[in-house]
Amino acid sequence: MNRRDFLAGTMTTALAASAMTPQARGRAAPKAGGPLVDVNVTLGQWPTRRLPLDSAERLARKLREHGVQQAWAGTFDGLLHKDLGTANARLAETCRRVGGGLFKARGSVDPTRPDWEDEVRRCVDVHRMRGIRLHPNYHGYRLDHPAMGALLKVAAAARLIVEIAVVMEDERMMHPLMRVEPVDTAPLPDLIRAVPGSRVVLLNALRTVRAKPLLELMATGSVWVEVSMIEGLGGIRAILDQVPRDRLLFGSHAPLFYFESAWLKLVESSLADRELESIRWKAVQALD
């Protein structure tokens, strides 16, 4: 199959899925049942354009239609806003108000700021968050920054899951004044080995982190990845050659990506029931 045929087929499938009623989508869903947990959604408005589901209410309806029972939610405000405390407070309030418990807030933290430890404490003690989300490339630091080790220690002591967004947007879609390189994950294995109890989820990683770097991350036993940026037919099946089943999570990257793009990966990858169940919820249950 050439690229043109693949893209045409993918577009046809996506359009058909978007036209389905919720009942029809349920009939077309992967046969393995159980909950569906989405570890990668973001609330608010993307800085450079409006998105169809950038309302928390609309996004919640879309997720519920597809059987999502829990969605880990960061905030777009966490990328560029200087006042992360207020951004995280808005996120926490939206997650309480919308979705009936669907959204689980993940506060934005920048470990290069002098008040980062206070922000982590607010996320835990005030907002009752069970995880935080980092955007190193938007906040202007590398993972070998000295503060990263300190952050992982604080997070491990508080039993926090640390999500690191490797990229947010395809470079072809980037605004000319917001061109941001992917996060270099090379320093991460040594960092994690130095901090027992670390739990790190890489978001939007599987387009740029592959082969030896990915295998080195998996060898730490403390890194999970999600499916949103897997490309190609049978993509999940292919990635399972590099990622243990219990380290691969479901993530949609909605609303920047169409939710159906991730959801259809579960349909077309010819996975066994135990593999689907692991990606849908069991791997998250063990992590969380």
C-alpha positions as CSV (number, residue, x, y, z in Angstrom):
1,M,0.0,0.0,0.0
2,N,1.5,3.4,-1.0
3,R,1.2,6.6,1.1
4,R,-1.7,8.0,-1.0
5,D,-3.8,4.8,-0.7
6,F,-3.1,4.7,3.1
7,L,-4.1,8.3,3.6
8,A,-7.2,7.9,1.5
9,G,-8.2,4.8,3.5
10,T,-7.5,6.4,6.8
11,M,-9.5,9.5,5.9
12,T,-12.4,7.4,4.7
13,T,-12.4,5.4,8.0
14,A,-12.2,8.6,10.1
15,L,-15.0,10.3,8.2
16,A,-17.2,7.2,8.6
17,A,-16.4,7.0,12.3
18,S,-17.3,10.7,12.8
19,A,-20.6,10.1,11.1
20,M,-21.6,7.2,13.3
21,T,-24.2,7.4,16.0
22,P,-23.0,6.6,19.5
23,Q,-24.8,3.3,19.2
24,A,-23.1,2.4,15.9
25,R,-19.7,3.4,17.4
26,G,-20.3,1.0,20.3
27,R,-21.0,-1.9,17.8
28,A,-17.7,-1.1,16.0
29,A,-15.7,-0.8,19.1
30,P,-12.9,-3.3,19.9
31,K,-14.4,-6.5,21.3
32,A,-12.5,-6.4,24.6
33,G,-14.6,-4.7,27.1
34,G,-14.0,-2.9,30.4
35,P,-13.2,0.7,31.1
36,L,-11.4,3.0,28.7
37,V,-8.9,5.5,30.3
38,D,-7.5,8.3,28.2
39,V,-4.2,9.6,29.8
40,N,-3.7,12.5,27.3
41,V,-6.3,15.2,27.0
42,T,-5.9,18.9,27.4
43,L,-8.5,21.5,28.5
44,G,-8.7,25.2,27.4
45,Q,-7.8,26.9,24.1
46,W,-4.8,26.2,21.9
47,P,-2.9,29.5,21.6
48,T,-2.9,29.8,17.8
49,R,-6.3,28.5,16.6
50,R,-9.7,27.4,17.8
51,L,-10.3,23.6,18.0
52,P,-13.8,21.9,17.6
53,L,-13.6,20.4,21.1
54,D,-11.8,23.2,23.0
55,S,-14.9,23.4,25.3
56,A,-14.6,21.1,28.3
57,E,-18.3,20.3,28.0
58,R,-18.0,19.3,24.3
59,L,-14.9,17.3,24.9
60,A,-16.6,15.4,27.8
61,R,-19.5,14.5,25.6
62,K,-17.2,13.1,22.9
63,L,-15.2,11.1,25.4
64,R,-18.3,9.7,27.0
65,E,-19.7,8.7,23.6
66,H,-16.7,6.4,23.1
67,G,-16.9,4.9,26.6
68,V,-14.1,6.8,28.2
69,Q,-14.5,6.6,32.0
70,Q,-11.5,8.6,33.0
71,A,-9.4,11.2,31.2
72,W,-6.1,12.7,32.6
73,A,-6.3,16.4,31.7
74,G,-3.7,19.1,31.5
75,T,-4.3,22.7,30.5
76,F,-3.1,24.6,27.4
77,D,-2.6,27.6,29.7
78,G,0.3,25.6,31.2
79,L,2.4,26.1,28.1
80,L,2.7,29.9,27.9
81,H,1.1,31.5,30.9
82,K,3.5,32.8,33.5
83,D,1.2,32.3,36.4
84,L,1.0,28.5,36.6
85,G,-0.7,28.6,40.0
86,T,-3.8,30.4,38.6
87,A,-3.8,28.2,35.5
88,N,-3.8,25.0,37.6
89,A,-6.5,26.4,39.8
90,R,-8.7,27.0,36.8
91,L,-7.9,23.5,35.5
92,A,-8.9,21.9,38.9
93,E,-12.1,23.9,39.1
94,T,-13.1,22.9,35.5
95,C,-12.4,19.2,36.3
96,R,-14.6,19.5,39.4
97,R,-17.4,21.3,37.5
98,V,-17.5,19.4,34.2
99,G,-17.8,15.8,33.3
100,G,-19.1,14.3,36.5
101,G,-15.7,13.0,37.6
102,L,-14.5,12.2,34.1
103,F,-11.5,14.6,34.1
104,K,-8.5,14.0,36.5
105,A,-6.4,17.2,36.6
106,R,-2.7,17.2,35.9
107,G,-1.2,20.5,37.0
108,S,1.6,22.2,35.0
109,V,4.9,22.6,36.8
110,D,8.1,24.3,35.6
111,P,11.0,23.1,37.8
112,T,13.2,26.0,36.7
113,R,11.0,28.5,38.5
114,P,11.9,29.4,42.1
115,D,8.4,28.5,43.4
116,W,8.0,25.1,41.7
117,E,8.0,23.1,45.0
118,D,5.2,25.3,46.3
119,E,3.3,24.6,43.1
120,V,3.7,20.9,43.5
121,R,2.4,21.2,47.0
122,R,-0.6,23.1,45.8
123,C,-1.3,20.5,43.2
124,V,-1.3,17.8,45.9
125,D,-2.7,19.5,49.0
126,V,-5.1,22.0,47.6
127,H,-6.2,20.5,44.3
128,R,-5.9,16.8,45.2
129,M,-4.1,16.0,42.0
130,R,-2.4,12.6,41.6
131,G,-0.1,13.7,38.8
132,I,1.7,16.7,37.2
133,R,2.5,17.5,33.6
134,L,5.7,19.0,32.3
135,H,6.4,20.9,29.0
136,P,10.2,21.3,29.0
137,N,10.4,22.5,25.4
138,Y,7.8,25.3,26.0
139,H,9.4,26.3,29.3
140,G,12.9,26.4,27.9
141,Y,14.8,23.7,29.7
142,R,16.3,20.3,28.9
143,L,15.8,17.1,30.9
144,D,19.4,17.2,32.1
145,H,18.6,20.4,34.0
146,P,19.7,20.0,37.7
147,A,16.1,20.8,38.9
148,M,14.7,17.7,37.1
149,G,16.3,15.3,39.5
150,A,14.9,17.3,42.4
151,L,11.4,17.3,40.9
152,L,11.5,13.5,40.3
153,K,12.4,13.0,44.0
154,V,9.6,15.3,45.2
155,A,7.1,13.6,42.9
156,A,8.2,10.1,44.0
157,A,7.9,11.0,47.6
158,A,4.4,12.3,47.0
159,R,3.4,9.3,44.8
160,L,2.8,11.6,41.9
161,I,2.8,10.4,38.3
162,V,5.0,12.7,36.1
163,E,3.7,13.3,32.6
164,I,6.2,14.7,30.1
165,A,4.8,16.1,26.8
166,V,7.5,15.3,24.2
167,V,5.8,17.3,21.5
168,M,2.4,19.1,21.4
169,E,1.9,19.9,17.7
170,D,3.1,18.5,14.3
171,E,5.8,20.8,13.0
172,R,3.8,21.3,9.8
173,M,1.0,22.9,11.8
174,M,3.2,25.2,14.0
175,H,2.8,29.0,13.9
176,P,6.0,30.6,12.6
177,L,6.5,32.3,15.9
178,M,5.9,29.1,17.9
179,R,8.2,26.6,16.4
180,V,9.2,24.2,19.2
181,E,11.6,21.3,19.0
182,P,10.6,17.9,20.5
183,V,11.9,17.2,24.0
184,D,15.2,15.2,24.0
185,T,14.6,12.2,26.2
186,A,18.2,11.0,26.2
187,P,18.9,12.1,29.8
188,L,15.8,10.5,31.2
189,P,17.0,6.9,31.8
190,D,19.8,7.9,34.1
191,L,17.6,10.4,35.9
192,I,14.9,7.8,36.6
193,R,17.4,5.2,37.8
194,A,18.7,7.7,40.3
195,V,15.2,8.2,41.8
196,P,13.6,4.9,43.0
197,G,9.8,5.1,42.8
198,S,9.6,7.4,39.8
199,R,6.6,6.9,37.5
200,V,7.0,8.8,34.2
201,V,4.4,8.8,31.3
202,L,5.7,10.2,28.0
203,L,3.0,11.9,26.0
204,N,3.1,12.3,22.2
205,A,6.4,10.5,22.2
206,L,6.1,7.6,19.7
207,R,6.6,9.6,16.6
208,T,10.0,10.8,17.6
209,V,11.2,8.3,20.3
210,R,11.8,4.9,18.7
211,A,14.3,2.1,18.4
212,K,17.3,2.2,20.8
213,P,16.2,5.4,22.8
214,L,12.8,3.8,23.3
215,L,14.2,0.5,24.4
216,E,16.5,2.2,26.9
217,L,13.5,4.0,28.4
218,M,11.6,0.8,28.7
219,A,14.5,-0.9,30.4
220,T,14.2,1.4,33.3
221,G,10.9,-0.2,34.3
222,S,9.5,3.2,35.3
223,V,8.4,4.7,31.9
224,W,5.1,4.4,30.2
225,V,4.1,5.7,26.7
226,E,0.7,6.2,25.0
227,V,-0.6,5.6,21.5
228,S,-1.7,9.0,20.2
229,M,1.3,9.6,17.8
230,I,1.7,6.0,16.6
231,E,1.5,6.2,12.8
232,G,0.7,3.6,10.1
233,L,-1.6,0.6,9.7
234,G,-1.2,-1.9,12.5
235,G,0.8,0.7,14.4
236,I,0.0,-0.6,17.9
237,R,0.9,-4.2,16.8
238,A,4.3,-2.9,15.6
239,I,5.1,-0.9,18.7
240,L,4.4,-3.9,20.9
241,D,7.7,-5.3,19.6
242,Q,9.5,-2.5,21.5
243,V,7.1,-1.7,24.3
244,P,5.9,-4.2,26.9
245,R,2.1,-4.6,26.9
246,D,1.9,-3.2,30.4
247,R,3.8,-0.1,29.5
248,L,1.5,1.1,26.7
249,L,-1.5,3.3,27.5
250,F,-4.4,4.7,25.6
251,G,-4.0,8.4,24.9
252,S,-5.9,10.6,22.3
253,H,-4.2,14.0,22.5
254,A,-7.7,15.5,22.2
255,P,-8.7,18.1,21.3
256,L,-5.5,18.9,19.2
257,F,-6.0,15.5,17.6
258,Y,-9.3,14.0,16.6
259,F,-10.3,11.5,19.3
260,E,-11.3,8.9,16.7
261,S,-7.7,8.8,15.4
262,A,-6.6,7.1,18.6
263,W,-9.8,5.1,19.1
264,L,-9.5,3.6,15.6
265,K,-6.0,2.4,16.3
266,L,-7.5,-0.1,18.7
267,V,-9.9,-1.3,16.0
268,E,-7.5,-1.9,13.2
269,S,-4.4,-3.2,14.9
270,S,-5.6,-6.9,15.3
271,L,-4.9,-7.1,19.0
272,A,-5.7,-9.9,21.3
273,D,-8.3,-9.3,24.1
274,R,-5.6,-9.3,26.8
275,E,-3.6,-6.7,24.8
276,L,-6.7,-4.5,24.3
277,E,-7.7,-4.7,28.0
278,S,-4.2,-3.8,29.0
279,I,-4.1,-0.7,26.8
280,R,-7.6,0.3,27.6
281,W,-7.3,0.2,31.4
282,K,-5.3,-2.5,33.1
283,A,-1.9,-0.9,32.5
284,V,-3.2,2.4,33.9
285,Q,-4.7,0.5,36.9
286,A,-1.3,-0.9,37.7
287,L,0.4,2.5,37.2
288,D,-2.1,4.5,39.2
